[in-house]
Amino acid sequence: MSWQKTIFSVLALSAVLIGCAPDESPAPTSSSEANPVPAQRPAAERPPEAITPIPRTKEYEWMSIERWNRMHREDVEIARAGGVDLLFIGDSITEGWPENVWEEYFGEYKAANFGIGGDKTENLLWRLNKGAVGQLDPQVVVLLIGINNFGLSDHKPDEVAQGVTAVVRTLKGAFPNAQILLNGIFPAKESAEHPLREKIARVNEQIAQLEDDRVRYLYIGDELVQESGDISPEIMPDYLHLSEKGYRIWAENLEPILADWLEQ
């Protein structure tokens, strides 16, 4: 074999080996390290963003990409260890449980909190696909997700409902022994007449249909608003996130359901 053919054969073999190497790239650590953008299909053919697992790639003052990745890595470590009976998963409303309320209502259980601020359904799907399941085999999963699909991406109600549905299906597959407590999206914005309220109601109407022998739908929105339907800052100081009083309302609604499921 001539030396030119020998060199060509070596180069060809190297190209094949490189092409077959497994993808071991970590989660992006900054917006500049986001996953490469694949060839784009026409918009009409692409699945909704809300059901497409996507990592967080946008920086916010209140949630950097570095912090998001760190929180996800911490959750992955917990998932690898297993030993969790009660798993909370969602966005900042789930993340924000006051420690004293958490201990009072859930301290007796082997509980873990996988809430990360700002997450949308697609971000949660990515986390579940990238290590947040691990060796976990919880008895109960408490889910609240979807509000940020409106506030951060302006998704349509049908898209948000599809995203929540995709999360529920993923949880059912990942945790075959778990009961799933699906929370309806909480009210947001001060006024009952705000257009967002109607969008939230449309999503909740759809995801309530996900109830089956393993999924229970729970909506406590009526307990978080005043008689007029407006939100009091005593319950939601920024008309989105719960105060300690708001968390106690949520916990009191969860308590009897969790006690029943976790004592079986």
C-alpha positions, 0 to 999 in steps of 0.5 A: 500500500502506498504511503498516500493510501495509508494516510488516507485510511488512518484519517478515515478511521479517525473520522469514524471513531470520532463520529461514534464517540458518546455524547458526554457533554455536561449541562450548559454552564452559561448562555454561550454554552447552550446545546447546538441548534439543530437544523430547523424544521418549519414552525408548523412541523415543530412540537411545542416548546412546552413539551420539548426538554430544554435546559435553562440558557437565559440569565436572570438577575434572580436565577443565573445559569450557574445557580440553575446548574448547581441546583440541578446537580444537587438534585441529581446527587440526591436522586443517585442516593435514593431513599426519598418517599415524598418528592416535591418538584416544580418551580420557585413556588415549590422551591420556596417552602419556608423551612419551618413550615416544611419541617412542621408538615413534612419533616416526619417523611423522607422528603426532597424538594426539587423545585427550581425558580423560573422553571417551565415545563420544558426545563423540568422535562430536561431535568427529569431526562438528565439525572433527576430521576436516578435511583428515586422510587418515591411513594408520592410526587407533588407537582406544581408547574406551568405558571412560568410558561406564561410569564417567561415565554408567553405560551398559549394555554393549550401549549401549557396544558400539553407541557404539564401533561408531558411532565405527568406522563414522564413522572408516571414512567419514571416513578412507576410506584408513585402516586402523583398529586398534580396541583392546579396552577395557582392564581396570579396577578392581583385582580380577578379580572386580569387576562392571565386568570382566564388562561390559568383556568383554561389550563387547569380545566384541561389538566384536571382531566389527567386524573386516574388511578395514580394521579389526583388533581388538587386545586386550592386557588379559591383558598388563596384569593379573597371573596372578590377573587382578588389576591391579598398581599398577605397571601401572595406579596408579589401576587405570584409567590406565596407568603408563609401564610399561603404556604400553610394553606397549601400544606393544610390541603396537602397534609391529609392526602399525603398522610393517607398515601404515605401510611399505606 
